[in-house]
């Protein structure tokens, strides 16, 4: 039985009159949530024609950068649990983008590699990511982008 398709939930965009948020304006996590919503909305719009999620694109990119990567290594790099990683890999494999193989060094492990279709999907995805990144970075100077990445990295490392 095929697995259900991943559902993309789009957050509500800013509308006139929603500026009065009271004391919550001082809550950093609230602004991170709003920023994430705006970035996620734009990403979803940019990728709508590709039928790809952020996680799927990230998996393609990592598998391309690390040929023969084990699924466990992929999960560690993506900071996701094994079940979620497996579901994403299964979806990409069903689309013909990823193939599993046997590790030459550890018979218990499976390796992951991109197919030609996976490499083509990644090329198309990278072009969409560049468009999305231009939109995002246009709000900041180069120096501010570097600082923003530095500050956000402190949260997730």
MOQUI-V21007 format. One record per residue. RES is the residue in one small letter. OMEGA is omega in whole degrees, -180 to 180 (* if undefined). D_FIRST is the distance of its C-alpha to the first C-alpha in whole Angstrom. Layout:
BEGIN
RES/OMEGA/D_FIRST + RES/OMEGA/D_FIRST
END
This chain:
BEGIN
x/-178/0 + x/178/4 + x/177/7 + x/179/9 + x/177/12 + x/-179/15 + x/179/18 + x/178/21 + x/-179/24 + x/179/27 + x/-178/31 + x/180/33 + x/177/36 + x/174/40 + x/179/42 + x/179/46 + x/-179/47 + x/-178/44 + x/-176/47 + x/-178/49 + x/176/46 + x/-175/49 + x/-179/49 + x/179/46 + x/-179/47 + x/-178/48 + x/-177/45 + x/-179/43 + x/178/40 + x/179/40 + x/176/41 + x/178/38 + x/179/36 + x/179/37 + x/179/37 + x/179/34 + x/-180/33 + x/-180/35 + x/-179/34 + x/178/30 + x/-178/31 + x/178/33 + x/-178/30 + x/178/27 + x/-179/30 + x/-175/31 + x/-175/27 + x/-177/26 + x/-178/26 + x/-177/24 + x/180/21 + x/175/21 + x/177/22 + x/-178/25 + x/179/23 + x/178/21 + x/179/25 + x/178/26 + x/178/24 + x/-177/25 + x/-179/28 + x/178/28 + x/177/27 + x/-179/29 + x/-177/32 + x/180/31 + x/-179/30 + x/178/28 + x/175/28 + x/180/26 + x/178/23 + x/177/25 + x/177/28 + x/179/26 + x/179/25 + x/-179/29 + x/-179/30 + x/-177/27 + x/178/28 + x/176/25 + x/-175/23 + x/-178/21 + x/179/18 + x/179/18 + x/-179/19 + x/180/16 + x/179/14 + x/179/16 + x/178/17 + x/180/13 + x/-180/13 + x/177/16 + x/180/15 + x/178/13 + x/178/15 + x/-177/18 + x/-175/20 + x/173/20 + x/175/20 + x/177/20 + x/179/23 + x/177/25 + x/177/28 + x/-177/32 + x/-178/33 + x/-176/31 + x/179/28 + x/-175/26 + x/173/25 + x/176/23 + x/177/25 + x/176/23 + x/178/25 + x/171/25 + x/175/24 + x/178/27 + x/178/24 + x/177/24 + x/178/27 + x/178/28 + x/178/25 + x/177/27 + x/179/31 + x/179/30 + x/179/28 + x/177/32 + x/178/34 + x/178/32 + x/178/33 + x/177/36 + x/180/36 + x/180/35 + x/177/37 + x/178/40 + x/-177/40 + x/-177/39 + x/-180/42 + x/180/45 + x/-174/45 + x/170/47 + x/178/49 + x/180/49 + x/178/50 + x/178/48 + x/179/45 + x/180/46 + x/179/47 + x/178/44 + x/179/42 + x/-178/44 + x/180/44 + x/179/40 + x/178/40 + x/-178/42 + x/-173/40 + x/177/37 + x/*/38
END
